[in-house]
Amino acid sequence: MAKSREIATARNDSFVRETYRLGRPAARLKAREWFDRYPKAAYWTQVESWRVLDGDVIEFTMRRLPTAD
């Protein structure tokens, strides 16, 4: 957790990021929530990284711009 915070504070871009660890169906719903709430065309929303953990748990980081200006 501390390493994630170090990486996040070291970034010089203005993207908002959130990392989740959810079961596969819940992960899909959470990603869909982000894309519905922050449309890709306006916020540059994307799944920045993802990996499969034991028990079919997906760890993924969503990234978007803070505003759609």
N, CA and C atoms as a LAMMPS dump frame, in Angstrom:
ITEM: TIMESTEP
0
ITEM: NUMBER OF ATOMS
207
ITEM: BOX BOUNDS ff ff ff
-5.0000000000000000e+02 5.0000000000000000e+02
-5.0000000000000000e+02 5.0000000000000000e+02
-5.0000000000000000e+02 5.0000000000000000e+02
ITEM: ATOMS id mol type element x y z
1 1 1 N 0.825 -1.184 0
2 1 2 C 0 0 0
3 1 3 C 0.874 1.255 0
4 2 1 N 1.913 1.257 0.796
5 2 2 C 2.799 2.421 0.86
6 2 3 C 3.48 2.657 -0.479
7 3 1 N 3.867 1.561 -1.142
8 3 2 C 4.518 1.693 -2.445
9 3 3 C 3.559 2.3 -3.47
10 4 1 N 2.297 1.914 -3.439
11 4 2 C 1.297 2.482 -4.343
12 4 3 C 1.156 3.979 -4.124
13 5 1 N 1.173 4.392 -2.885
14 5 2 C 1.075 5.823 -2.576
15 5 3 C 2.289 6.583 -3.084
16 6 1 N 3.472 5.98 -2.939
17 6 2 C 4.693 6.617 -3.444
18 6 3 C 4.615 6.815 -4.95
19 7 1 N 4.176 5.79 -5.656
20 7 2 C 4.051 5.867 -7.105
21 7 3 C 3.04 6.938 -7.487
22 8 1 N 1.928 6.976 -6.8
23 8 2 C 0.873 7.942 -7.102
24 8 3 C 1.343 9.374 -6.881
25 9 1 N 2.083 9.611 -5.83
26 9 2 C 2.551 10.966 -5.566
27 9 3 C 3.712 11.351 -6.478
28 10 1 N 4.422 10.389 -7.022
29 10 2 C 5.551 10.669 -7.903
30 10 3 C 5.095 11.041 -9.315
31 11 1 N 3.889 10.702 -9.689
32 11 2 C 3.384 11.018 -11.022
33 11 3 C 3.147 12.513 -11.158
34 12 1 N 3.51 13.032 -12.31
35 12 2 C 3.357 14.462 -12.548
36 12 3 C 2.187 14.774 -13.465
37 13 1 N 1.367 13.802 -13.772
38 13 2 C 0.215 14.088 -14.625
39 13 3 C -0.99 14.449 -13.771
40 14 1 N -2.061 14.829 -14.428
41 14 2 C -3.234 15.291 -13.676
42 14 3 C -4.363 14.265 -13.654
43 15 1 N -4.072 13.028 -13.994
44 15 2 C -5.11 12.002 -14.016
45 15 3 C -5.536 11.603 -12.603
46 16 1 N -6.807 11.259 -12.482
47 16 2 C -7.36 10.697 -11.244
48 16 3 C -7.33 9.188 -11.42
49 17 1 N -6.795 8.487 -10.43
50 17 2 C -6.696 7.029 -10.507
51 17 3 C -7.324 6.401 -9.266
52 18 1 N -7.939 5.235 -9.481
53 18 2 C -8.44 4.423 -8.371
54 18 3 C -8.164 2.965 -8.689
55 19 1 N -7.687 2.252 -7.687
56 19 2 C -7.382 0.834 -7.848
57 19 3 C -8.395 0.017 -7.06
58 20 1 N -8.851 -1.065 -7.679
59 20 2 C -9.86 -1.936 -7.079
60 20 3 C -9.379 -3.381 -7.11
61 21 1 N -9.879 -4.179 -6.181
62 21 2 C -9.72 -5.636 -6.18
63 21 3 C -11.101 -6.22 -5.994
64 22 1 N -11.648 -6.762 -7.078
65 22 2 C -13.015 -7.268 -7.053
66 22 3 C -13.101 -8.58 -7.808
67 23 1 N -14.138 -9.353 -7.496
68 23 2 C -14.423 -10.541 -8.282
69 23 3 C -14.708 -10.13 -9.723
70 24 1 N -14.546 -11.04 -10.667
71 24 2 C -14.679 -10.705 -12.088
72 24 3 C -15.99 -9.995 -12.436
73 25 1 N -17.162 -10.505 -12.012
74 25 2 C -18.412 -9.801 -12.366
75 25 3 C -18.491 -8.388 -11.766
76 26 1 N -18.068 -8.244 -10.512
77 26 2 C -18.093 -6.929 -9.859
78 26 3 C -17.084 -5.978 -10.508
79 27 1 N -15.949 -6.502 -10.954
80 27 2 C -14.942 -5.678 -11.625
81 27 3 C -15.499 -5.123 -12.936
82 28 1 N -16.201 -5.955 -13.675
83 28 2 C -16.814 -5.49 -14.922
84 28 3 C -17.845 -4.396 -14.655
85 29 1 N -18.639 -4.579 -13.633
86 29 2 C -19.634 -3.562 -13.284
87 29 3 C -18.976 -2.244 -12.872
88 30 1 N -17.92 -2.328 -12.081
89 30 2 C -17.227 -1.125 -11.623
90 30 3 C -16.599 -0.379 -12.805
91 31 1 N -15.973 -1.095 -13.71
92 31 2 C -15.389 -0.452 -14.898
93 31 3 C -16.489 0.189 -15.742
94 32 1 N -17.611 -0.502 -15.909
95 32 2 C -18.736 0.044 -16.676
96 32 3 C -19.266 1.309 -16.017
97 33 1 N -19.315 1.322 -14.674
98 33 2 C -19.73 2.522 -13.929
99 33 3 C -18.856 3.715 -14.295
100 34 1 N -17.561 3.497 -14.299
101 34 2 C -16.627 4.575 -14.64
102 34 3 C -16.868 5.077 -16.054
103 35 1 N -17.008 4.166 -17.013
104 35 2 C -17.208 4.582 -18.401
105 35 3 C -18.552 5.283 -18.597
106 36 1 N -19.57 4.873 -17.844
107 36 2 C -20.87 5.544 -17.927
108 36 3 C -20.822 6.933 -17.283
109 37 1 N -20.157 7.011 -16.147
110 37 2 C -20.09 8.272 -15.404
111 37 3 C -19.11 9.273 -16.021
112 38 1 N -18.001 8.746 -16.529
113 38 2 C -16.954 9.585 -17.123
114 38 3 C -16.689 9.095 -18.549
115 39 1 N -17.452 9.569 -19.521
116 39 2 C -17.311 9.08 -20.898
117 39 3 C -15.876 9.217 -21.413
118 40 1 N -15.437 8.198 -22.117
119 40 2 C -14.069 8.139 -22.601
120 40 3 C -13.699 9.349 -23.458
121 41 1 N -14.598 9.796 -24.311
122 41 2 C -14.308 10.915 -25.206
123 41 3 C -14.027 12.215 -24.446
124 42 1 N -14.681 12.418 -23.323
125 42 2 C -14.526 13.665 -22.573
126 42 3 C -13.442 13.57 -21.495
127 43 1 N -13.33 12.42 -20.829
128 43 2 C -12.435 12.283 -19.685
129 43 3 C -11.198 11.424 -19.959
130 44 1 N -11.083 10.877 -21.152
131 44 2 C -9.994 9.956 -21.506
132 44 3 C -9.956 8.769 -20.545
133 45 1 N -11.109 8.321 -20.121
134 45 2 C -11.223 7.215 -19.172
135 45 3 C -10.653 5.942 -19.783
136 46 1 N -9.912 5.198 -18.973
137 46 2 C -9.394 3.915 -19.434
138 46 3 C -9.024 3.026 -18.254
139 47 1 N -8.95 1.734 -18.526
140 47 2 C -8.396 0.794 -17.563
141 47 3 C -6.886 0.891 -17.763
142 48 1 N -6.206 1.446 -16.791
143 48 2 C -4.765 1.682 -16.943
144 48 3 C -3.969 0.39 -16.827
145 49 1 N -4.334 -0.462 -15.876
146 49 2 C -3.654 -1.745 -15.711
147 49 3 C -4.603 -2.716 -15.034
148 50 1 N -4.344 -4.004 -15.255
149 50 2 C -5.149 -5.011 -14.585
150 50 3 C -4.379 -6.312 -14.511
151 51 1 N -4.761 -7.152 -13.531
152 51 2 C -4.177 -8.486 -13.398
153 51 3 C -5.166 -9.383 -12.67
154 52 1 N -5.033 -10.67 -12.925
155 52 2 C -5.899 -11.667 -12.296
156 52 3 C -5.165 -12.23 -11.079
157 53 1 N -5.823 -12.184 -9.934
158 53 2 C -5.281 -12.745 -8.699
159 53 3 C -5.945 -14.087 -8.421
160 54 1 N -5.469 -14.77 -7.405
161 54 2 C -6.069 -16.045 -7.02
162 54 3 C -7.549 -15.881 -6.722
163 55 1 N -8.321 -16.899 -7.023
164 55 2 C -9.749 -16.885 -6.743
165 55 3 C -10.546 -16.056 -7.733
166 56 1 N -9.994 -15.841 -8.932
167 56 2 C -10.675 -15.081 -9.985
168 56 3 C -11.001 -13.657 -9.544
169 57 1 N -10.091 -13.086 -8.766
170 57 2 C -10.2 -11.689 -8.329
171 57 3 C -9.371 -10.853 -9.3
172 58 1 N -9.934 -9.74 -9.727
173 58 2 C -9.26 -8.851 -10.654
174 58 3 C -8.816 -7.595 -9.906
175 59 1 N -7.543 -7.273 -10.011
176 59 2 C -7.029 -6.014 -9.483
177 59 3 C -6.82 -5.11 -10.693
178 60 1 N -7.417 -3.93 -10.658
179 60 2 C -7.303 -3.041 -11.808
180 60 3 C -7.304 -1.586 -11.365
181 61 1 N -6.69 -0.76 -12.184
182 61 2 C -6.623 0.673 -11.926
183 61 3 C -7.342 1.403 -13.045
184 62 1 N -8.293 2.229 -12.654
185 62 2 C -9.026 3.074 -13.602
186 62 3 C -8.388 4.451 -13.581
187 63 1 N -8.344 5.084 -14.76
188 63 2 C -7.733 6.401 -14.881
189 63 3 C -8.643 7.312 -15.69
190 64 1 N -8.733 8.584 -15.278
191 64 2 C -9.524 9.577 -16.003
192 64 3 C -8.99 10.968 -15.703
193 65 1 N -9.366 11.92 -16.542
194 65 2 C -9.049 13.312 -16.273
195 65 3 C -9.992 13.832 -15.192
196 66 1 N -9.565 14.805 -14.39
197 66 2 C -10.425 15.3 -13.314
198 66 3 C -11.654 16.046 -13.795
199 67 1 N -11.566 16.681 -14.962
200 67 2 C -12.724 17.389 -15.529
201 67 3 C -12.778 17.155 -17.022
202 68 1 N -13.901 17.489 -17.61
203 68 2 C -14.084 17.298 -19.052
204 68 3 C -13.895 18.597 -19.822
205 69 1 N -13.14 19.513 -19.268
206 69 2 C -12.94 20.822 -19.92
207 69 3 C -12.253 20.708 -21.228
